[in-house]
């Protein structure tokens, strides 16, 4: 029996839309949200809660909510898909750092705590 291509595509889209984030990605999003840091995006500063919400939205819109933490950092959380500018994390009492560096450090901490 042949299955119409449209049915296959709809099924695939539904499967990815229902996926939960990788546990490491969920932990990274919590780390951002609870960090007390700000994220600089396209010249504007956003508090930790707004930054995490923005990254969740980008992850959802990526069509791959179950992607690995490495892909999440590289493809979603490191920079603007509009301007191409890197995101920066500004934490109290620390120098600003690219979000890729900050998130990789949080990911390494997760690995150490397991």
Buried (B, 14 or more C-beta within 10 A) or exposed (E): EEEEEEEEEEEEEEEBEEEEBBEBBBBBBEBBBEBEBBBBBEEEEBBBEBBBBBBBEBBEEBEBBBBEBBBBBBBBBBBEEEEEEBBBBBBEEEEEBBBBEBBBEBBEEBEEEE
